[in-house]
Amino acid sequence: YESIYRVFDKIDENSSLAESKYKLNVLTRCFDVGLDPQSRFVDAVTLLEIMLCPKKEDPKGYTFSRFGKIICNLTNLNYELIQIKKIYNTRSEIVHSGHSKNFNDDQFTSCMKLMQEAVKYDLLNDGWLGKAERAIERIGCD
């Protein structure tokens, strides 16, 4: 579990203990095969959102898609930007209406792979997401 806590070190600098526990709970639920796939999907996208969109004021869909594509490029996942955006939009539909006609096995599998690669890459590269965001802000890229 030590490596799991490292994922949240950079996120938890200004978080309360309750927020930290919530984030760790989301991570563990992503891998709980006893839960239904739709719940695991929502948790996986929520975890990605925590990792990819740390600033509350950023537009979530855009930021999620942009950093999701960076993950794909760095880990050789062959996902298009539109596919990443659909993952986020499907999660939003489920959260806000209780279901999504777009949720299917392919979406579940794509989301889980993206989440696993993001967590793995972040652990192996000592918090690369925060560093990537600072670099983008520094050079002014969108």
N, C-alpha and C positions, 0 to 999 in steps of 0.2 A: 503493500500500500504506500510505501514511501514515495514511489515514482508518481502515483496518482495525486498525492498532495502537491507535488512539484508543479502539476498542471495549474493549480489554483494559486500558487504563490504570487504570481504577478497580478492576478485578478483580485486577490483578497486583501491587498494593501489597505483599502478603504472599506472593506466589508465587515459586517458584524459577524459574530459567531453563528447566528441563525442563517445568514446568507451563505456562509461557508459550508455549513452542514447541508443546506439545500443543494448547492452545486455538487457536492460529493454524492448526495443521494441520486441526483439526476444521472451522474456518470454510472453509478452501480446499476441503476434501473435499465440503462441501455443494454446491459449484458444479461439481464434476468430473463432467461428463456421461458420461465414460468408465466411471464406476462404475455398478453396478446400482441401481435405484431404492430397494430396501430398505436398502442401505448408506447411500445419501444421506439417506434418511428418518431412520435412526438417528443419523447425524451431525447433521442439522438439529435434531432433538429434543435431542440432547446439547448443542449450542450454546445452544439456548433454555434448557435447564436450567442451564447455566453462567451465563447472563445473568439468568435469573429467580429462581434459587435459590442465591444466593451463600453463604448460611449453611448449613453442613453439618447443623446440628441441626434445621432447619426440615423439616416433613413435605413431601417433594418433590411428590407429586401435588397436594396442596392448594395449595401455594405456586405451583406451575407454572400451575395452572388459574386462580388468582386474578390473577396478573400477566399471564397470557396474555389474559384477558378485558379487562384494562386496555389492553393493546396494541390489541385489537380495537376498543374504544371510541374510542381516540385516533386510529386510522387508518381508521376506517369499514369494517373487516372485519366482516362480519355473521355471526360465529360465536357459537354458544351455549356456555355454560360446559361442558355435557356433551360437546360436540364437542371442546373443548380437552382435557378429561380423557381422552377416548377416544384422542386422539393420544398422550398421555403413556403411557397403559396399553398401547397397541399397541407402542410402543417398548420398554416393559418386557418384554412377552411375547417380542418378538424377541430382546432381549438375553439373557433368562434361559432361553429354550427353543429359540432358533434360528429360530423362525417365529411367525407370528400369522395366524389365520384372518380377523382383522379388517383386515389390511393390504390396501389396494386403491388404485387410481389416485386416487380422490377423497381418501382420507386423505393420500396423497403430496402432491397438489396443495395441499390445505389447510395441511399442515405447512410446505411450502416457502413459501407466501405469508405465513404467520405469522412464520416465521423471517426472511424478507426484510424484512418491515415492521418487525420488532423491531430488526434491525440498522440499517436506514435511519433509523428514528426515533431510535434511540440516538445515531447519528452526528450527525444534524441538531440534536439537543437536548442535546449535550454531557453524555452520561451520565445521561439522565433516569431510568433504572431505579433507580439508587442513590438518587437524590433522591426518587423516589416511595416507595421502601421507608422511607426516613427519615421522610417525611411521615406515612405510615400508622402507623409506630411512635409518632410524636409525638402523634397524635390518638387512637390506640388503636382504629383500625378493623380489622375482619376481613373 
